[in-house]
Amino acid sequence: MSEIFKARPDGIDLFVRLTPKAALDRIEGIETAADGRSHLKARVRAVPENGAANQALERLMAKALGVPVSAVSVVAGGTSRLKTLRVVGEPRTLTKSVEALIGN
């Protein structure tokens, strides 16, 4: 499932579609957009104001991948539903964590 993330020398870039104001914070698997790109679907309870939803997403992904919150940051799509998260760490370990998360 390498289309939902891209390995980098210092970690991975993870492509996520975020839905704010959800009932629960959770990761819901993979979604393919109309343009053919795949994203990890995530929902957070936070509202999309003052970066609250982005921060909630960073916390959710850090917990899911077993990395510190400081290792996860939104690097693209800050005000969009489609976001790119940069996760800093050992790329092979992070790849395995993402694959385990999506059941691959």
GUTILUM-773858 format. One line per field, with one value per residue: z, x, y negated of N, C-alpha, C, O in turn; residue in three letters. Coordinates in steps of 0.001 Angstrom, whole numbers. Last residue first. Layout:
n.c3 = Z;... $
n.c1 = X;... $
n.c2 = Y;... $
ca.c3 = Z;... $
ca.c1 = X;... $
ca.c2 = Y;... $
c.c3 = Z;... $
c.c1 = X;... $
c.c2 = Y;... $
o.c3 = Z;... $
o.c1 = X;... $
o.c2 = Y;... $
r = Ala;... $
//
This chain:
n.c3 = 6353;8054;8625;10600;9270;7564;9454;10494;8245;7891;10243;9727;7425;8345;11565;11558;11271;9086;7809;6077;4039;3516;2606;3569;4277;5636;5251;3150;4571;6971;10215;11919;14422;16528;18748;19625;19068;17791;17122;15369;16994;18131;15815;14950;17079;16976;14403;14784;16619;14991;13100;14734;15527;13968;14293;13661;13082;16243;17181;16761;13583;11334;8261;5735;3641;100;-3341;-6433;-8327;-8302;-6395;-3926;-1865;1485;4160;7688;9783;12995;15262;17733;17225;15878;14318;13562;10403;8511;6254;4559;4107;3465;4871;4410;6751;7307;6128;3410;2928;1293;1308;1354;-167;-1920;-762;0 $
n.c1 = -2191;-3737;-3072;-1139;826;1694;2729;4830;6437;7189;8650;10832;11887;12572;12707;11375;8658;6167;4103;1095;-946;-4512;-7587;-9058;-7069;-5320;-2903;-1582;1469;2430;1786;3935;5425;7131;5786;4530;6582;4942;3016;994;-1085;63;372;-2279;-3369;-1778;-2443;-5200;-5108;-3931;-5987;-8032;-6888;-6284;-8394;-10765;-12375;-12704;-12138;-12471;-11499;-10718;-9172;-8013;-5287;-5759;-4818;-5916;-7891;-9571;-11427;-9596;-9951;-9090;-8555;-9249;-9927;-9071;-10574;-12317;-15895;-17661;-16053;-14854;-13166;-11600;-8890;-6931;-3395;-318;2848;6201;8664;12197;14466;14264;10900;8188;4867;1551;-323;1036;1911;829 $
n.c2 = 4827;3179;663;1082;2452;414;-1383;182;525;-2155;-2587;-898;-2117;-4815;-5984;-9356;-11521;-12035;-14433;-14223;-16013;-15867;-16925;-19039;-22006;-23525;-22083;-20813;-19601;-18768;-18068;-15757;-13798;-13791;-14689;-12415;-9486;-6490;-4550;-4926;-5817;-8134;-9678;-9932;-11488;-13833;-14777;-15201;-17293;-19230;-19543;-20545;-23032;-25245;-27048;-24534;-22124;-20379;-16923;-14248;-12868;-10263;-9283;-7192;-7540;-7563;-7416;-8804;-8991;-11117;-10382;-8410;-5701;-5062;-2789;-3138;-4883;-5837;-8252;-9758;-10086;-11710;-14584;-17010;-16237;-13953;-13817;-11701;-11614;-10215;-10662;-10314;-9077;-9404;-10394;-9781;-8536;-6933;-7816;-6353;-5204;-3551;-1240;1198 $
ca.c3 = 5193;7904;7582;10888;10349;6993;8618;11377;8875;6833;10030;10907;7376;7317;10688;12209;11340;10289;7830;7391;4035;4188;2181;4129;3380;5695;6573;3287;3418;6142;8958;11646;13405;15284;18116;18906;19844;17767;18203;14809;16145;18986;16643;14143;16703;18179;14729;13814;17015;16189;12674;14077;16524;13892;14922;13968;12224;15187;17202;17392;14909;11913;9708;6246;4871;1362;-2129;-5320;-8260;-9164;-7796;-4409;-3133;545;2970;6513;9167;11645;14774;17039;17832;17204;14321;14243;11764;8769;7613;4381;4956;2865;4900;4223;5672;7759;7578;4140;2840;2155;512;1960;882;-2470;-719;0 $
ca.c1 = -1501;-4005;-4101;-2303;99;1115;1592;3768;5819;6465;7406;9995;11406;11554;13355;11806;10109;6468;5483;1742;276;-3304;-6494;-9324;-7794;-6722;-3299;-3023;725;3339;1093;3492;4365;7645;6714;3725;6215;6025;3975;2273;-1296;-329;1536;-1330;-3951;-1788;-1042;-4741;-5736;-3222;-4658;-8215;-7240;-5400;-7097;-10506;-11310;-13252;-11821;-13571;-11169;-11736;-9108;-9150;-5741;-5491;-5322;-4962;-7126;-8383;-11841;-10287;-9385;-10089;-8071;-8813;-10953;-8558;-10248;-11033;-14720;-18049;-16596;-16157;-13258;-12950;-9359;-8160;-4558;-1410;1618;5099;7697;10876;14323;15463;11887;9365;6091;2698;-811;474;2825;0 $
ca.c2 = 5370;4599;840;251;3139;1623;-1781;-304;1700;-1448;-3318;-673;-725;-4555;-5021;-8119;-11386;-11254;-13972;-14206;-15222;-16360;-16056;-17711;-21118;-23949;-22544;-20676;-20117;-19568;-18327;-17118;-13865;-13212;-15629;-13407;-10673;-7476;-4314;-4468;-4645;-7007;-9354;-9165;-10200;-12978;-14463;-14206;-16029;-18757;-19080;-19248;-22005;-24090;-27337;-25940;-22654;-21226;-18352;-14982;-13406;-11148;-9504;-7963;-6930;-8246;-6782;-8790;-7752;-11248;-10357;-9602;-6144;-5572;-3482;-2401;-4042;-5635;-6917;-9852;-9451;-11212;-13225;-17017;-16772;-14423;-14056;-12487;-11383;-10979;-9879;-11252;-8899;-8968;-10600;-9351;-9612;-6865;-7866;-7029;-6108;-4784;-2370;0 $
c.c3 = 5601;6667;7295;9892;10651;8038;8041;10583;9782;7413;8951;10735;8542;7293;9639;11188;12118;10271;9163;7215;5416;3933;2688;3777;4101;4791;6694;4626;3671;4883;8139;10300;13190;14136;16796;18167;18990;18639;18177;15875;15624;18161;17518;14934;15941;17863;15943;14105;16086;16666;13860;13611;15893;14844;14965;14688;12434;14362;16024;17312;15441;13277;10121;7761;5387;2503;-899;-4089;-7139;-9095;-8744;-5894;-3662;-721;2076;5368;7916;11000;13351;16565;17052;17955;15746;14217;12308;10207;7627;5748;4520;3566;4393;4067;5589;6583;8107;5659;3597;1872;1483;1030;1650;-1391;-1293;0 $
c.c1 = -465;-3402;-4370;-3433;-1204;329;909;2529;4670;5743;6548;8643;10481;11019;12328;12481;10450;7965;5707;3168;893;-2124;-5185;-8199;-8124;-7607;-4759;-3565;-763;2669;1995;2784;3969;6655;7274;4628;5403;5621;5172;3336;16;-445;1230;-88;-2944;-2297;-969;-3298;-5305;-3792;-3869;-6870;-7384;-5741;-6180;-9173;-11085;-12105;-12461;-13374;-12366;-11238;-10218;-9033;-6882;-5926;-4893;-5598;-6108;-7470;-10642;-10614;-10231;-9359;-9233;-8426;-10516;-9470;-9723;-10701;-13464;-16842;-16967;-16840;-14684;-13003;-10802;-8796;-5726;-2712;475;3849;6774;9955;12952;15292;13126;10285;7260;3895;332;-84;2222;866 $
c.c2 = 6374;5229;2303;477;2400;2406;-541;-703;1293;-233;-2652;-1349;-411;-3120;-4569;-7226;-10120;-10990;-13280;-13728;-15364;-15437;-16639;-16739;-19808;-23097;-22946;-21125;-19895;-20104;-19247;-17193;-15323;-13339;-15108;-14387;-11651;-8663;-5239;-4228;-4058;-5724;-8137;-8784;-9344;-11567;-13541;-13800;-14900;-17430;-18537;-18686;-20617;-22959;-26121;-26072;-24151;-21807;-19090;-16485;-14185;-11614;-10457;-8067;-7797;-7363;-7566;-8163;-7696;-10016;-10438;-9465;-7293;-5991;-3894;-3313;-3305;-4596;-6941;-8448;-9807;-10655;-12825;-15656;-16655;-14922;-14556;-12600;-12261;-10602;-10747;-10403;-10111;-8716;-10182;-9438;-9132;-8040;-7863;-6953;-6767;-5708;-3639;-1252 $
o.c3 = 4746;6014;6396;10263;10922;7729;8031;10987;9837;7106;9078;11043;8370;7153;10007;10078;13183;9374;10226;6543;5874;3651;2335;4554;5134;4565;7738;5092;4317;4199;8554;9361;14150;12994;16019;17086;17772;18924;18500;15568;15458;18576;17627;14753;16248;18323;15951;14059;16534;17072;13750;13716;16455;14966;15895;15589;11496;14867;14968;17370;14673;14026;9362;8452;5469;2355;-860;-3828;-6911;-9719;-9850;-6563;-3826;-657;1933;5572;7142;11594;12611;17384;15862;19181;16703;14106;11592;11139;6869;6339;4156;3615;4836;3215;6565;5546;9219;6398;4354;731;2391;99;2493;-1661;-1175;702 $
o.c1 = 219;-4027;-5143;-4606;-2235;-724;-319;1407;3648;4575;5325;7607;9465;9811;11304;12789;9895;8479;5472;3412;1180;-2283;-4803;-7890;-7528;-8769;-5375;-4579;-1158;3228;2291;3133;3698;6992;7833;4280;5574;4436;6288;4431;137;38;2046;451;-2773;-1729;-198;-2965;-5072;-3044;-3213;-6637;-6914;-4966;-5386;-8867;-11202;-10994;-12719;-14344;-13170;-10633;-10609;-8823;-6737;-6825;-3812;-6785;-5497;-6410;-10682;-10138;-11443;-8273;-10221;-8023;-11373;-9754;-9898;-10561;-13527;-16776;-16627;-18063;-15601;-12897;-11177;-9196;-5538;-3089;313;3804;6591;10383;12577;15892;13041;10429;7321;3938;105;-303;2822;564 $
o.c2 = 6937;6065;2632;483;3016;2964;-457;-399;1978;6;-2591;-760;263;-2925;-3993;-7658;-9851;-10322;-13852;-12726;-16470;-14250;-17755;-15835;-19504;-23434;-22734;-20606;-18925;-20962;-20367;-16477;-16044;-13026;-15881;-14862;-11705;-8834;-4831;-3757;-2844;-4669;-7223;-7693;-8165;-10576;-12581;-12615;-13777;-16540;-17502;-17482;-19628;-22011;-25977;-25292;-24940;-21968;-18514;-17241;-14714;-10847;-11343;-7070;-9016;-6535;-8154;-8360;-6652;-9990;-9899;-8549;-7156;-6568;-3173;-4458;-2879;-3556;-7909;-7540;-10118;-10744;-13521;-15575;-16251;-14125;-15451;-11597;-13422;-9431;-11884;-9515;-10837;-8210;-10552;-8657;-8165;-8479;-8691;-6148;-7634;-6889;-4708;-2217 $
r = Asn;Gly;Ile;Leu;Ala;Glu;Val;Ser;Lys;Thr;Leu;Thr;Arg;Pro;Glu;Gly;Val;Val;Arg;Leu;Thr;Lys;Leu;Arg;Ser;Thr;Gly;Gly;Ala;Val;Val;Ser;Val;Ala;Ser;Val;Pro;Val;Gly;Leu;Ala;Lys;Ala;Met;Leu;Arg;Glu;Leu;Ala;Gln;Asn;Ala;Ala;Gly;Asn;Glu;Pro;Val;Ala;Arg;Val;Arg;Ala;Lys;Leu;His;Ser;Arg;Gly;Asp;Ala;Ala;Thr;Glu;Ile;Gly;Glu;Ile;Arg;Asp;Leu;Ala;Ala;Lys;Pro;Thr;Leu;Arg;Val;Phe;Leu;Asp;Ile;Gly;Asp;Pro;Arg;Ala;Lys;Phe;Ile;Glu;Ser;Met $
//
